[in-house]
Amino acid sequence: TKEVLNKIPEVSKTKIGILHLFVQHTSCALSVNENYDPDVRKDMTMALDKIVPESLAWQHTDEGPDDSVSHTKASLIGSSISIPITDGSLNLGTWQGIYLCEFRKDKHTRRIVATIIP
C-alpha cells in the first residue's frame, strides 16, 4: 500500500474519489486483504495452490509448468481493484492493504495502471 501511495502522490490531493488499479498481466493479480500479519500471504499461497495445483495436466506450459496455473489463479483473484479516497487518504479498513499477487515462480516486472476518478 505504501508503494502505491509513493507512486501516486495525487491521492493525497484528492478530497473524494476512487483509485482504480489495473495490472496489465495475466499471471498475477491485485487484491485487498489483511496486511498486518505476513502469515496471511503464506495462507493465501497455500490455499490457492490447493485450489489450483500445478500437478494438473495443464496444456499451456510455453513459459514453464506454472504458466496456465498462474493464468488460472489470476482469473480467480482478478486484475483490478477500486478503493475509495476520502480526504486525501485511501479509505481502507484498519488491517487492509493492497496486494500484488505474483503467481509465477520466476521474477517478473509488472505494470499497474492507476486511475483516479474524482
Backbone torsions as a table, in degrees:
resi	resn	phi	psi	omega
1	THR	NA	-42.4	178.7
2	LYS	-62.9	-38.4	177.9
3	GLU	-60.5	-41.4	178.9
4	VAL	-62.9	-48.3	-178.7
5	LEU	-63.6	-35.5	177.8
6	ASN	-66.1	-32.2	-178.9
7	LYS	-84.9	-18.0	-175.6
8	ILE	-127.9	74.7	-178.3
9	PRO	-64.7	-16.3	179.5
10	GLU	-62.8	-22.9	178.6
11	VAL	-57.3	-43.0	-176.8
12	SER	-67.9	-16.0	179.3
13	LYS	-97.7	1.2	-176.2
14	THR	-99.7	117.5	-179.5
15	LYS	-68.3	-55.7	178.8
16	ILE	-139.1	132.1	179.5
17	GLY	179.7	-166.1	178.6
18	ILE	-135.1	132.2	171.3
19	LEU	-95.2	119.3	177.9
20	HIS	-108.6	126.8	178.7
21	LEU	-117.3	135.3	-178.8
22	PHE	-135.3	125.0	178.8
23	VAL	-93.1	131.1	-173.6
24	GLN	-90.5	43.5	-178.2
25	HIS	-144.3	159.4	-175.8
26	THR	-110.3	8.9	178.9
27	SER	-127.4	22.7	172.5
28	CYS	-148.0	173.3	-175.4
29	ALA	-150.4	169.8	175.3
30	LEU	-117.6	142.7	-178.8
31	SER	-150.5	153.6	168.4
32	VAL	-107.4	127.0	-177.6
33	ASN	-152.4	177.9	178.5
34	GLU	-61.8	129.4	-170.9
35	ASN	-120.3	11.7	-178.4
36	TYR	-91.1	-49.6	-175.7
37	ASP	-96.4	117.5	-179.5
38	PRO	-62.3	-16.6	177.5
39	ASP	-65.3	-22.9	178.3
40	VAL	-60.3	-41.6	178.9
41	ARG	-63.1	-42.3	178.2
42	LYS	-62.9	-42.6	179.7
43	ASP	-65.0	-39.8	177.9
44	MET	-61.9	-44.6	178.8
45	THR	-60.7	-45.6	179.9
46	MET	-60.2	-46.1	-177.4
47	ALA	-66.2	-44.4	-180.0
48	LEU	-66.5	-35.8	176.5
49	ASP	-64.8	-32.0	178.5
50	LYS	-74.4	-41.5	-179.3
51	ILE	-71.0	-39.1	-176.7
52	VAL	-127.3	79.2	-176.6
53	PRO	-77.0	145.6	177.4
54	GLU	-68.5	-17.4	-175.8
55	SER	-74.7	-7.2	176.9
56	LEU	-67.0	164.1	-178.4
57	ALA	-83.1	69.4	-177.9
58	TRP	-67.9	139.1	178.7
59	GLN	-89.9	-41.4	-177.1
60	HIS	-89.9	97.8	-179.6
61	THR	-130.1	29.7	-176.3
62	ASP	-54.8	-36.0	-177.4
63	GLU	-105.6	16.0	178.5
64	GLY	123.6	170.7	-176.3
65	PRO	-65.6	-16.7	179.2
66	ASP	-95.4	10.7	-175.3
67	ASP	-64.4	-67.0	-179.9
68	SER	-67.6	-31.1	176.2
69	VAL	-56.8	-46.2	-179.2
70	SER	-65.2	-41.6	178.8
71	HIS	-62.6	-40.3	-178.5
72	THR	-67.3	-45.1	177.7
73	LYS	-62.0	-41.2	179.0
74	ALA	-62.0	-38.5	178.2
75	SER	-65.9	-37.4	179.9
76	LEU	-68.4	-40.4	-176.8
77	ILE	-83.8	-46.9	176.6
78	GLY	115.6	157.0	-175.6
79	SER	-100.3	-1.7	-178.1
80	SER	-148.6	155.9	174.2
81	ILE	-141.0	155.4	175.3
82	SER	-128.1	133.4	-177.5
83	ILE	-129.6	129.7	177.7
84	PRO	-64.7	145.4	172.5
85	ILE	-112.1	128.7	178.9
86	THR	-132.7	121.7	178.8
87	ASP	51.7	43.1	175.0
88	GLY	79.2	10.2	179.2
89	SER	-129.6	149.1	172.8
90	LEU	-68.1	129.7	-175.6
91	ASN	-90.2	64.3	178.5
92	LEU	-91.7	157.9	174.5
93	GLY	-67.4	167.2	-174.9
94	THR	-49.9	-45.2	-173.6
95	TRP	-103.3	0.5	-174.2
96	GLN	-79.5	147.6	175.2
97	GLY	-149.2	165.9	-179.9
98	ILE	-91.0	128.9	177.9
99	TYR	-111.1	133.7	161.2
100	LEU	-96.6	110.8	-177.5
101	CYS	-91.2	107.7	-179.8
102	GLU	-94.1	125.0	-176.9
103	PHE	-106.9	-7.8	177.1
104	ARG	-86.4	147.9	179.4
105	LYS	-75.2	-39.0	179.1
106	ASP	-81.8	153.8	-179.4
107	LYS	-70.4	136.8	177.9
108	HIS	-133.3	148.9	171.9
109	THR	-84.9	135.0	-177.2
110	ARG	-121.1	143.4	176.0
111	ARG	-114.5	133.5	178.3
112	ILE	-122.2	128.8	175.7
113	VAL	-91.2	127.3	179.2
114	ALA	-113.9	129.7	178.1
115	THR	-128.5	130.3	173.4
116	ILE	-102.6	123.2	178.8
117	ILE	-103.7	113.4	-178.3
118	PRO	-72.1	NA	NA
